[in-house]
Amino acid sequence: MAELGPLEAAGGLAAPGGFRLPRLSAQRIVLLWLPAAAVTAAVVLPVVYLVLRASEAGPATWDLLSRPQTARILGNSVGLAASVTAASWLLGASLALLTVRTDLPFRRFFAIAAALPLAVPSYVGAYLLAAALGPRGLLQEALEPVLGVTRLPSIYGFPGAFLALTLLSYPYVLLPVRAALQRMDPALEESARSLGHNTWGVLRRVTLPHLVPALLAGGLLVALYSLRDFGAVSLLRFTTFTRAIYIQYQSAFDRSSAAALSLVLVALTVVLLAMELRARHGEVRYASTGIGGKTAQVIRLGHWRWLALAYCLALVGVALVLPTGVLAYWLLRALQAGPELPTLLEATGHSLLASALAALATVVAALPIVILSVRYPSDRSRWLDRLAHIGFALPGVVVALALVFFGLRGAPWLYQTLPMLVLAYLVLFLPQATASLRSSLIQIPRQLEESGRSLGRQPLAVFHRVTLPLLRPGLMASAALVFLTTMKELQATLLLGPLGFRTLSTEIWSAVSEAFFAEAAGPALVLILTCSIPMAYFILRDQP
Amino acid sequence: MTQPSESIVRLRTVRKHYSQTLTAVDDVDLEVARGQILSILGPSGCGKTTLLRLIAGFEQPDAGSIEIEGRLVADPRMSVPPEARRVGMVFQQHALFPHLTVADNIGFGLPRVAADERASRIQHLLNLIRLPKAHDRYPHELSGGQQQRVAVARALAPEPVIVLMDEPFSNLDADIRKKIRDEIRFILRQAGTTVVFVTHDQEEALFMGDQMAVMKAGRLVQIGQPEAVFRAPGSTFIAQFLGQAEFVPARVTQDGLETEIGGLAQSVDRPPGSELLVGFRADDLDFEADAQGKSLLLARFFQGAVCQYRIRLASGRIVHSMQPHYRQHAPGTPVRVWFDPQHPLPCFDNGQAVETWMLGSDRQAQRLPGSLSPD
């Protein structure tokens, strides 16, 4: 399309403000617009319902929101998010620099190993942390015969939540910073060197400023992750919004106040998302101008490399080896106790079933929205697309709660059924599916479809013979992504799963909340195995 | 030349806009005769691709009508879908289906043709494009030029009434582009197809078309045989767009035209005393070293067979002259410059062409066929 001028390209940009409504064929309405509108409605309605529900309570809501306890929860949430972000910046940026730019030994290995915690669900990470460092965890057990320690200082509360979330989410900083370092034009640093700056001067005055957008983007992802997280903070008993909402809902059955708290949380995440969008706009300024392929000069660490090695080993030890060891230990204990194989099999079956249904439903739901927004761009299709992204701004616990309300009042026949659970997954993971499908569809040139049409084939035949075969890898990848994310999902599964519908995630949750660490080991292992291998594939595939 | 022949495509006052301010195609009237190759030339953004997409059925006109073989296919109220128009399309990026073999690509538009007939049709087309054994190869295994030929064969397979080509050669490397377009023109001629071909490369437009249309800002500003358009551009815009045209002011006298470069024995459709612009190219200008000359040779650009000289006239105006490579002059030489055209030079009044003919000759005999009569 390089040769197209503004007029010709305007065909793909559509009229701002919609100068003239494009004519719609009946086929396009039935096959694309109706399903897309239905999906969007299904995604948006529960949220609207939540807002209505919260506003219903009226003055009582304001009383609740102005209680000092709410301020404390807000402080906890924001404080946790801020401290986890700061720690992730330190860990992520230092690891990125060490693995991309220095002569650190085994830096390829560390680059991969350090990104792996991304594949571990937060409640599994929290479980392993509690099992290792808890008052009566593994460390205490090891110390008791030697030092007679019967109880360790509690890891529960802020320290545990901070540690768990930092170790799980620093890869969100590591990966973009690594990518930015690898994309950076070596000529920038070389020019600075030739202008008389030494290694540290170049690092401070050229490299780090260049990494600012990546640091911002990654940091905002970490902050969002911390704000939305439910599993780790709940298992480690640190009361942030997500936990407060769940407790409010479970114990008090006070649904309006849970709804009100949800809205505050949503406001927080929306602010962060807006910041993330702005940060992403800033990236243009830092766009690489050089040619790829050249590699930047490696910084020689000298004797410092052994310190750097120790640092990386310690981090990988705490973030990867320790949890794996803990898991293996409790797994052995569980095996000695005689594993509850039927329960495990049942939970695995349920997890696979729910995830497969969610993957199928989400990809099928995403397809018409993506086709409309990519192939028929207009204000209307853009709005459908934006509304479908609502799940991205909403923490899982809020979506789950919204659907609980909706199910109880609006559709009791759906409440606590498998379709309702699948709907919750759909709301949550539709943005993932549309994003990955969109990038696949954009790569299929529109001219292929137009060639098919001008060769005399009907639109449906062209879709079937041209678009679908080319889109197949994209469909598979997007289904796999939703499948994996659903396997790990906890909040919605807890709140919306049919009675007695135990999945791997709920099994881990119920065992760990009672400190039955051995019982959680089996499901955790199955979960990590099913998630981490494909997740590692996704992480590595996106790496340049 | 344009004898009344059967027109395949007829556009009447077709207009298409994308917004109130963005008019891509503006009141275009166009007829394409059977078997003709029409090239549409215009700078990028002039609306030529939109014009093709309107004919193909990917866009619908906001005003006017489009007929194909006498049948109305589009107006602001109705639009026959692309698949029902029998219009073949060849895109800039070839748009071959990457998951299908060459044979399946070519056979894509033949779903309801019996297998053996289909196979023989595909074989015939493969022979035509001189890739007789390429059936089972995939597009990525072909060179750019081969892909282009397959794209043409695929478009020809359903026997369309017209083939539309959107900058089909601009994706090819410069060194093979000429060869490929030569081949494609041969293939299209062999098939006897009617073609509308769009490009921003004036050399390509001149080479490919039986007829050439020049487009500017959504409007067709001139249609005619390529030679005619080249020699008698309808406006200064077209003159510039078709080749490095230079202009010099001229005054109409009883004996022809008077310019600072010298006189021209041309009559013009304007009264004596009128001011005009005369357009010329470097090959219309000759000079010789002359110590009394008022012009100065500034620079010399060696281009192989020819050599171009940059000359500053007494008025300060910069002009160029093309000379055979064996004539050597050193920059800094004073020179005398004169016009040496073998044909009437185009004249323009307010940017628009004015009819002109050699002095003392029959006005009608000088008139170039197909050229737009000036307003």
Interface residues (C-beta under 8 A of the other chain):
Chain A: M1 E3 L4 G5 P6 L7 E8 A10 G11 L13 A14 A15 P16 G17 F19 R20 R23 S25 P445 Q447 L448 E450 S451 G452 R453 S454 L455 G456 R457 Q458 P459 A461 R465 V466 P469 L470
Chain B: H17 Y18 S19 Q20 L22 A24 P43 S44 G45 C46 G47 K48 T49 T50 R53 A56 G57 F58 E59 Q60 D62 S79 P81 P82 E83 A84 R85 R86 V87 G88 M89 F91 Q92 Q93 A95 F97 P98 H99 F108 G109 P111 R154 A155 A157 P158 P160 L164 E167 S170 H200 G218
